[in-house]
Amino acid sequence: MEPKILADKIKDNIQKVIIGKDDVIKIILTALIADGHVLLEDVPGTGKTVLARSLAKSIDCDFKRVQFTPDLMPSDITGINYYNAKEGEFVLRKGPVFTNILLADEINRATPRTQSSLLECMEEKQVSIDGTTYILDKPFFVIASENPVESQGTFPLPEAQLDRFIIKISMGHPTLDEGKQIFKRFIDDNPLVALKSVCSKNDIIECRKTCKKIFISDEVQEYILKIVQKTLDNDKIALGVSPRGALAMLRMSQVYAAISGRSFVTPDDVKTLAPYVFAHRIIIKNNLRMKGMENSQSIIEECVEDTDVPTENWNNKRD
């Protein structure tokens, strides 16, 4: 199935539940096909969990949800070996990470120790329990929701954990017209209950292979690296984008071009994705954060604006 056809089918299915949010859904689908993970940050009640569930139900694959709380332990996520007295041996009780799509609900309500239990799973697509490594099924996709760190009873995600998410994105509040449509859609029933899958997990895996063949010219690759360099040289930034972040942009831009119906990446793809791929990977200097003068997205947008856009013909194929 062509990437654009697949993405459109999933998006149309999700929009049987979610009103509007076309751009948000498209970028989240880009992250899924790019083999990354998504961090949804917004205040409670904006539809983060409903969106995650709608995405999971749109794909015929295993899905598990974990409600993160302060007393959650790492073994509650990964699994544990317990002694089975009847059989006289230790048996593995698999945790919720043994799935295809994992909804980590309110991830920042758990302690940093528990949050870190996802690090190996998200990066290596494997989990180690008592010295034994288990390979996770493909695809493995974490979509985590979090409330803003200013909320009561939350723990900020460590930088290492944030860097494992290929994007960070917010839902935002609905407009007045969207609010009216939400009322009409949910007043009698919950459309999420009746939602059916429109593709298989193999469709996602095959789509990933196709997207890796999307052409990205040397000029656009250099454009990405120049934006990254701007974050390293910026006086407002204490820690810039890492090489992992640059590679994340490379993968995301290929997929975004593919699901937009193109066989090549343009600088506009990079511009569109930059705030979502880069903003959560930088650390703003303390004096600016304390005064509330800057936020990471606005600084990334400045870096993009300060970078010269290549004007070559980006759809030329490699020799």
Secondary structure as UniProt FT lines:
FT   HELIX           3..14
FT   TURN            15..17
FT   HELIX           22..33
FT   TURN            34..35
FT   STRAND          38..41
FT   TURN            44..45
FT   HELIX           48..58
FT   STRAND          59..60
FT   STRAND          63..67
FT   TURN            70..71
FT   HELIX           74..78
FT   STRAND          79..84
FT   TURN            85..88
FT   STRAND          89..94
FT   TURN            96..97
FT   STRAND          101..105
FT   HELIX           107..109
FT   HELIX           112..115
FT   HELIX           116..118
FT   HELIX           119..124
FT   STRAND          126..129
FT   TURN            130..131
FT   STRAND          132..135
FT   STRAND          141..146
FT   TURN            149..150
FT   TURN            152..153
FT   HELIX           159..162
FT   TURN            163..164
FT   STRAND          167..169
FT   HELIX           176..186
FT   TURN            191..194
FT   STRAND          199..200
FT   HELIX           201..211
FT   TURN            212..213
FT   HELIX           218..233
FT   TURN            235..236
FT   STRAND          237..239
FT   HELIX           243..259
FT   TURN            260..261
FT   HELIX           267..278
FT   HELIX           279..281
FT   STRAND          283..284
FT   HELIX           286..291
FT   HELIX           296..305
FT   TURN            314..315
//
